Amino acid sequence: MKKAIIILVLFIIPLFSIIIAEDISLTIQGKEVKGENIDGLIFYISKIDKLEALPFDSSNIKPEKNHVFYIFEIYVLNKTNKELLIKHDNFRLINDDGIKIPISTLGAIYYGLRGQEVFFMRYIKPNEMKSGLLIFELNKNNTPYKLKILDIPNKGKNYTISLKI
């Protein structure tokens, strides 16, 4: 009976620490930061920039009228035991009106062509950390409120990370 309780406790406590999002210490560019543990994937948003337009060499390509771009620089550490594919479809920005906004394809292409790492389709091996950009286009009257993460590391599971902007 004691063995059963000990085994149960040894398996349940780690399970809850993975299921419940918790802060995990990460070292990024020599600095210790707190990442958010989501089922074994540790997410850290290092910065969020707001741009009125994406400056191209020959001209300016602007977002839709009354729209702006938000550029998120994120780090993802894979603490699971399997290689994961992270795609642009795994992310949505939720604005203060509750509207879910997909990744800006224009923004992803723009930064990708300039040699920036974007989370468009990236494999992350176990214990590997990758960084990249997420680019969203939204109405300038709205504020990003949460980042929604869909179907990673497991299909059918969704999580949100609150944003401090």
Summary of the structure (lengths in Angstrom):
residues: 165
radius of gyration: 18.1
end to end distance: 51.4
largest distance: 74.0
contacts: 459
relative contact order: 0.19
helix: 18%
strand: 50%
